[in-house]
Amino acid sequence: MLERLETQIFLTLAKELHFGRTAERLRITTGRVSQVIKKLERRIGSRLFDRNSRTVRLTAIGRQLADDLAPLVAAMEGALQRAVDAGCGVTGELRVAFLGEWTAPVLLRAVGLFAERHPDCRVDVREVQLSNSRASLLDGSIDILLASYPFDEMACGPVLLREKRVLAVAAEHPLAGERSVSVEVLAEYPVVQYPAATSAAFKRDRTPSGRPVEKGTAGGSFSEMLTLVARGRGVLPVGESSRQYYPRPDVTYVPLHDAKPIERGLVWPEGNTTERVREFVRAAADLAEMP
């Protein structure tokens, strides 16, 4: 069995790849870091890091060990936190975030009800972007996020918002004057792409009838994606709330009459299902059921 400090030192060094920064983060000496790593390498019988005076790199065995250990440590810490939460009630701090200005009002109503029910728990509200939403959940910067479904590899709460889809096109685009269009037009024009971190469902490569979709340029944020649309770099299916929150003279929103609606709700890492998260999801769901 690895001791807790050994695990912390190894995983921190695997992330930082720098003995000094690892020691600083863990508030120990660089010598202690080196000592523990050498001890682990003797126990395993192989080098975990290749290092010289300038660089530190994981070996293949070191990478495998880090990949195997990280989720186990996260699960243990999550189990401990859930036990603490259960014993203390809903206290501490909950970091919630929204993705897109149109989701903020729904999230803030949930924050209000949650605060009424659990006044001893502080709620911090933040905004994230398409490019960092998943990373913010995974690194613990936020606990829970209001975003579009599906959101790959995350736990999901009930649907809180539904809205029709429209197609964002440049103001001078051939489709700009249409009263509505079919999803099949995505086979006829390049489609501006969501960032790489976005769920696969938002990277459609075929229309419902199976026609291939040409992938256009990717944007890092929603505003950047609309700018690509305005420049004629492609079209972009979006929610109809974009008309209200992102009105632009250089972009026209055309209804998609046969598109499935966008559904949005709360997402969070399964391993972070604390009592705080459960109670916040419950508050949001209760509000969604109210007339």
N, C-alpha and C positions, 0 to 999 in steps of 0.2 A: 504493500500500500504506500502511495505517495503521501508525504505530509503536506498539509495545506500550504505552507510557505514554499515548499519545493514546487508545487503545482503553480502557485501564483508567479513565482520567479520565471519558471519555464514559459508559461503562456504569455507573460508580459514581454519577455525577451523575444519570443516568437513574433510578437506584434511590432515591437519597437525596433528590433534588430540593432540595438545599441546598448552596450552595458551601462554606460553612464545614465542614459535616460531611464533605463529599467530601474537602476538603483534609486534615482531621484523619485520616480513614481511610487516606489514601494518604501521609500524612506529608510533604505539600508545602504551599506557600503558597496562599492563596485567589487571589492574583494569577496564579499559575501555572495554576490551574484555569481561570480566566477567559480567560487568554491562549490556552490550547490549544483551548478551545471556540470562541473567535472564529476561530482558524486553521482549524478544521474547517468552520465555517460558510462561511468564504470559499471553501474548496476545493469544497464541495458547491454553493454558490451559493444557499443558503437557510438560514433560521433553524432551529436544532434545538431551541431552548428559547425560550419566552416568559417573560421575567423582569421583575420590578420590585423595588421595595425590600422587598416582603413575601413574594412568592411566586415559585416557579420551576416551570414546567410544560413538559412535552414538547409540541412541535408534532406534527402528524400525520406529517411527514417524520422528525422525531426519533424518534417511537415506532416507525415502520417500521424505521429503522436499528437501533434497540436490539433489536427482535425478530429481525432478521436476524443481527446480530452475536453475540448472547449464546450461541446454540447452537454457533456456529463456534468461539468462544473456549473454551467448555467442552470441545469435542471435541479441540482442540489441547492444552489442559492435560491432558486425560485421556490422550492419546497420549504426551505427555512423561512423565507419571507411570508409565504402563505400561512405558516404556522404562527408567526408573529402577528400577522394581521388578524387571524382568527382569535388570538388571545387578547388583543388590544382593541378590537373593534376597528371601525373605519377611521383611521387617523393618518397623520403624516402628510405627504404631498402627492398629488396626482397631476401628471403633466399630460394635457390633452391638446390635440392639434387639429387644424382644419386644412383641407387642400382645395383651394378655390374659394373666392370671396362669397360665392352664393351659398356655401355650406355653413358659413360662420354664424348666421342667425339661429339655425337649428342647433348647432353645438352650444351656443351661449344660453339658449333656453334650457338645455340639459344641464349645463353647469349651474344655472340658477336653482333648479329643482334639487340637484345633488347637494348643493351647499345648504339648502334648507333642511334636508334630511340628515346631513352629516357635517355639522358646523365645525367639528374638530379636524376636518381634513381640508387642507389648503389646495386649491385648484389653480394651476398655472396654465394659461391658454397661449398657444403659439400658432404660427402659420408655417407650413412647410411647402416646398416646391416639388414638382413632379420628379425632379432629378435626385432629391435627397429624402423623399418620403419613406422609402423602404429602409434606407440606411439609418434614419433617425429612430425607427422602431427597433431595429436590430441592435443598435449600439446603446439603447436605453435613454437616448436624449428625450424621447417622448414615450408615454405609456400606452396611449390609445389615439387613434386617428379616425376622423370622419372622411371617408373617401369613396370612390366609385367601386362597385363590385363588377367582376370578381377581383380580389386582391390576392395573388398567388401566395401560398405557404403561410397564411395568417388565419387566426381564428376570426370569425365574423359574427356580428350581432344581427338582429332583425333589420329589415329594410326600413329606413327612416325617410327617404326621399325618392320619388320617381318623377321623371320628366321626359318629355318627348325629345327626339334627336332632330337636329337641323344640320345642314351642310354649310360650313363656312367657306366662301369663295371670294376671290378678289372682286372689287366693285365693277371692274371691266370684264369679268369672266363671262363666257358664253351662257352659263347657267344662271347668272345673276338676275335675269329678268323672269325666270320661271316661277310659277306659283308654288310648285312642289316638284320633287324629283324622286326617283327610286334609288334604293341602295345600290342597284346595279350600275349606276353611273361611276361608281368607284373603280370600275374596270376600264374606264375611258380617260381618266386623268390621274396623274401622280397623286398620292396621298401623303401629306405631311406626317411624319412619324413622331410618336411619343419617345421620350428618353429611354435609353436601354434598360433602366431600372424599373420601368413600368411593366405591369402584368401583360402576359402574352395576349390576352383577350383584346387589348387595345392596339394590337399590331396585326390587323386583319391582312391576310395574304390572298384571300379569295372572297368573292361575293357569295351571297346565299346560293346562287345557281352554279357556283363553281368556277366562275371566270377569274383569271389571275388579276391581282391588284398590283400596280406598279408602286413601289416604295419610293417616296420622295425624301427630301432632306429632313433630318430630325431636329427638333428644337429642345432647348434645355428647360424652358418654362412655358406656361400656357401663352403668355403674352408674346414670347419669342416665336411660338408656333403660329400665332395669328399674324405676326409680322411676315413670316414666310408665305402665308396664304396671300397677304396683301401684295407681296412682291411677285405673285404669280408662280411660286415654286410648287404649288399643289393645292388640293382641297383638303378639308378636315371635318369629319363628323364630330359634332359637339352637342351639348345639351342646350335646350332652347333658352335657358336662363342666361346664356352668353349674350343674348340680345340686350338684356338689361344691365349686366355687369361689365360687358366689354363692347359697348357701342363704338364703332369706328367708321369714319366716312369711307375708308378704303377697303372695308370688308362687308359683304352682304351675307345674311343668313337665310338659306332656302330650306323650307320644311322637307324632311325625308318621310314621305307618307307611308312607307312600308317597313320602317326600321323599328326594332324593339326598343322600348324605353330604357333610359339609363336608370339604374338603381344604385342608391348610395346608403351607406351605414357605417357602423364602427368596426374597425379592425385593430387587432393587437397580436403580438406573438403569443402562441399557445402557452409557452413557458412562463409568461408574465400574467397569468390569469389570477391576479390577487383579488382579495375581497373588495378593494377599492375599485378595481376595474369592473368586477361583477356588478357592484352597486351603481356605478356610472352607467353601464349598459342598461340596467334595469330602469334607471331614471329616464334615459332617452327613449326606451321602448314605451314606458308609461305615457310620456308626452305624445308619442306618435299615435297612440290609440285614442287620445282625447279628440272630441269633435272640434 
